[in-house]
């Protein structure tokens, strides 16, 4: 069977199938490239590559909220890499997953230190990883981008692909060999998304911001407590006047008289001004410190409540659970990457 273009250039179905298998491009694009190249396969491949890059550039401002995260380990090294795309349909495609796997295999072989080095890795067809992703973008018509890379060097590493869906992956390294414990901690990392290994590992800027929020929230609560007391003393239900919008709404519904509404506004303004200037700073700091301790317990991996303990263990921290497995067992490092918005 022969397909002819407007110039009567003959392109066989066999050639089209061959080039399509080699490139993954669409039927019409393959036929057009072969026609332009006068049947020259290397030239047709280059046409498809360049066209793919041009199409990818036009899509550079689109949002990528889907994709694939793959993780792999070999003795002494483990890594995960994420490539994003626009739709779950493309993300589920075998060619897209195969490309991400090829990039991950190159990572395992070369062991790059950062995402820029990943992008520069040479793949089997001679393209670097970043260019290969752009070319695939041109074929699918969706924006794609290399978005994340993590690695851990050393022994005793367990990897986890959450539910095998390639959207959330974790890696955990222990100081001693214990695959079962490491795997369960890797699942803990996936489920509870810790921000750091322990309190000492929390970045100082995160601590500073959390303390600032804790202090402000504590001050607001202390002021509000005094406001509520003053309102109750005046015979006004604080729940009816907790915001200007709520006050107006309740007056309109006749749940609150205009007189009480005006009185409440005066009480709130006066009490807020007075209370703000009389706050006990030591009390504020102590309450804020308690909030910080709660933050560390919920967000530091070793202090989190372990989600995969046996019922007999009861509520137990990750660190204490590890000690029950082996008194010397500790977490050395962990990594987590997800495509989901959290």
HELIX and SHEET records of a PDB file:
HELIX    1   1 UNK A   13  UNK A   23  1                                  11    
HELIX    2   2 UNK A   27  UNK A   36  1                                  10    
HELIX    3   3 UNK A   41  UNK A   58  1                                  18    
HELIX    4   4 UNK A   88  UNK A   91  1                                   4    
HELIX    5   5 UNK A   94  UNK A  110  1                                  17    
HELIX    6   6 UNK A  115  UNK A  119  1                                   5    
HELIX    7   7 UNK A  129  UNK A  140  1                                  12    
HELIX    8   8 UNK A  162  UNK A  164  5                                   3    
HELIX    9   9 UNK A  179  UNK A  192  1                                  14    
HELIX   10  10 UNK A  199  UNK A  201  5                                   3    
HELIX   11  11 UNK A  204  UNK A  233  1                                  30    
HELIX   12  12 UNK A  238  UNK A  240  5                                   3    
HELIX   13  13 UNK A  244  UNK A  252  1                                   9    
HELIX   14  14 UNK A  258  UNK A  276  1                                  19    
HELIX   15  15 UNK A  281  UNK A  299  1                                  19    
HELIX   16  16 UNK A  301  UNK A  303  5                                   3    
HELIX   17  17 UNK A  311  UNK A  313  5                                   3    
HELIX   18  18 UNK A  318  UNK A  325  1                                   8    
SHEET    1   A 2 UNK A   2  UNK A   4  0                                        
SHEET    2   A 2 UNK A  10  UNK A  12 -1                                        
SHEET    1   B 3 UNK A  66  UNK A  74  0                                        
SHEET    2   B 3 UNK A  77  UNK A  85 -1                                        
SHEET    3   B 3 UNK A 145  UNK A 153 -1                                        
SHEET    1   C 3 UNK A 157  UNK A 161  0                                        
SHEET    2   C 3 UNK A 168  UNK A 174 -1                                        
SHEET    3   C 3 UNK A 331  UNK A 338 -1                                        
END                                                                             
